[in-house]
Structures are given as structure tokens and as C-alpha cells.
Amino acid sequence: MTLSPLHWRRYAAECLGTATLTFAVLRSLPEPGVTPVMAGIVLMLAVYILGPVSGAHVNPAVTVALLSIKKIKPAEALAYIAAQLVGAVAAQFIFLYFMDGLPPVTVT
């Protein structure tokens, strides 16, 4: 697979979008009822801002779905998923660094 010099922007956008979504969800977990709203707002912004660059999959499940209907090639899907995983793990480490641990989650 030959990559154009600007292909890296797609993967950087996916990494940033996934990291932002992951961080926002982690931050909103202690507040009951806030997580779906926070996730929706961040996802809407990601699609609006990153959509023109990468398609704003921001989730490996979306990438796999697009791969299954042959909208993207397997090599590109693997690169997207790798970027998304890097973004999610980076967001968790950043969250742990700034917030001193993961938030407690209770089920009522």
C-alpha cells in the first residue's frame, strides 16, 4: 500500500478524536447521567471538526463496520484501529496523571 505524504493526518486525527472522546467519558463517569450527554457532545464535535480529515470513525467498531462493507481497505483499517487504540490508551494515561486515578463507578 502506497501512502501519500498527507495520509498521516488521517491517523493523527483519529488518534486525537479517540483520545478526546475517551478522556471526556472518563471524566464524566462519576456524575450520574452526564456520560451520555458528554459523549454525544464530544462525538458531535469530533465529527464536525475531524470528519473532513479522516471521516471521524473515532471508534474501532465503526472502522470494522466500514471495513465489512468494503468502504475502506484492510491495511487502512488496521492503521485507523492502531491510531484509535493509541489515542485511547494515551487518554487513559493522561487522565490518570491529572486526576490521580480512575473514577469510582457505582451501579444503582
ZIDACOR-V193272 format. One record per helix or strand of 3 or more residues. SS is the DSSP state (helix for helix, strand for strand). FROM is the first residue (numbers start at 0). LEN is the number of residues. If there is no record, write none. Layout:
BEGIN
ss=SS from=FROM len=LEN
ss=SS from=FROM len=LEN
END
This chain:
BEGIN
ss=helix from=6 len=22
ss=helix from=34 len=20
ss=helix from=59 len=9
ss=helix from=73 len=26
END
